[in-house]
Amino acid sequence: MARLKNFNAGPAALPLEALERAQRELLDYAGSGMSIMEHSHRGKEYEAVHDEAIRLLRELAGIPDAYDVLFQQGGASQQFATIPMSFLPAGKRADYVLTGVWGEKAVEEARGIGELRLAANTGKDGRYSRVPVQGELELDPGAAYVHMTTNETIGGVQFHYVPETTAPLVADMSSDFLWKPFDVTRYAFCYAGAQKNIGPSGLVVVIARKDFLETGRKDIPKIFQYRTHAKNNSLYNTPNTFGVYLVRNVLQWVKETGGLVSMERRNRQKADALYGILDKHAGFYVAPVERASRSTMNVVWTLGKPELEEVLLAEAKKAGMIGMKGHRSVGGLRASIYNAVSPEWVAALADFLDAFAKKHG
Ligand SMILES: *Cc1c(COP(=O)(O)O)cnc(C)c1O
């Protein structure tokens, strides 16, 4: 079997162990005579998987009882709308910290729903290449909430600190969720689409403080109120059962690999290896993100001779490495090196980039 070295931005690589387990269990889940997909979401087989996924999340991330863990559908993009629908009532204003394209989309949705203000915008001069430092954040202590994107997947820009805020902090963690241990109590509400770091698309994890969820508006449809899902353990309606099952498999793999401490070590080592090669050949390769804001998940770069980008992608493909074309909105190249991307794959990519620079530089 020739599995490709997959550097896709999302949907992205999944741990082989999690896929092999799904393969083994596909036709006959735990001796039940059918696949987990064919089980009722109210049955004991599925409920055990559902609860195990939540338990693993709580254990790996150290989530206290004061927080709910929810599974949602509609992607992180739907959260861009349901967050202001719930937490941005008339007469209040939210602060948005803008560091990239996903933040722009969150702002766009919120603008259609309520009042907001940009507490920072590092893209004012045309390109997002850094996160703001704490001192630059123009925060309104009376804001309904502060929204930030911990890692901007397209620009490759990542926060390496948690902003201090008086207002409740809301974070889109889609592309760096569980990349390292984190203190969830610094946030009132975090959310992540699963297809970057913890599973397949079509599933979003929400971790939110119970008392914050309770402040949500009650005059919107029940299905969009977080309390509805919290009250029903995310079983108000049929969840993405197979998605939750795969997340369970991925989280089990994270645990067996040593948990988030081990993930952080692996991820830092991978990012250092790639940025090391880009810096070694600076000029041939151009890494546009300021050092202190470089993403450990999405390594973005261009070539000094842009005409070589297509050559690089073609040669990489021949070497079994795919998924490195930059997002259509910004171009260039990008290697996404989420949890499931092995250090061996990244070492192979670093060697390839080194050789490519020597050959064409
Ligand atoms: C991918 C991504 C999204 C959008 O996720 P969908 O599941 O397509 O809605 C939002 N925010 C960030 C940071 C992302 O990386």
The ligand as an SDF file (V2000), in Angstrom:
LIG
                    3D

 15 15  0  0  0  0  0  0  0  0999 V2000
  -11.1250   25.4440    7.9990 C   0  0  0  0  0  0  0  0  0  0  0  0
  -11.3830   26.5560    8.9000 C   0  0  0  0  0  0  0  0  0  0  0  0
  -12.6730   27.0780    9.0890 C   0  0  0  0  0  0  0  0  0  0  0  0
  -13.8780   26.6260    8.3010 C   0  0  0  0  0  0  0  0  0  0  0  0
  -14.2830   25.3370    8.5330 O   0  0  0  0  0  0  0  0  0  0  0  0
  -15.5680   24.7270    7.7960 P   0  0  0  0  0  0  0  0  0  0  0  0
  -15.6980   23.3970    8.4390 O   0  0  0  0  0  0  0  0  0  0  0  0
  -15.2630   24.6490    6.3300 O   0  0  0  0  0  0  0  0  0  0  0  0
  -16.7190   25.6150    8.0490 O   0  0  0  0  0  0  0  0  0  0  0  0
  -12.8290   28.1080   10.0050 C   0  0  0  0  0  0  0  0  0  0  0  0
  -11.7910   28.5860   10.7070 N   0  0  0  0  0  0  0  0  0  0  0  0
  -10.5360   28.1140   10.5470 C   0  0  0  0  0  0  0  0  0  0  0  0
   -9.4110   28.6920   11.3470 C   0  0  0  0  0  0  0  0  0  0  0  0
  -10.2940   27.0850    9.6470 C   0  0  0  0  0  0  0  0  0  0  0  0
   -9.0510   26.6060    9.4870 O   0  0  0  0  0  0  0  0  0  0  0  0
  1  2  1  0
  2  3  1  0
  2 14  2  0
  3  4  1  0
  3 10  2  0
  4  5  1  0
  5  6  1  0
  6  7  2  0
  6  8  1  0
  6  9  1  0
 10 11  1  0
 11 12  2  0
 12 13  1  0
 12 14  1  0
 14 15  1  0
M  END
$$$$
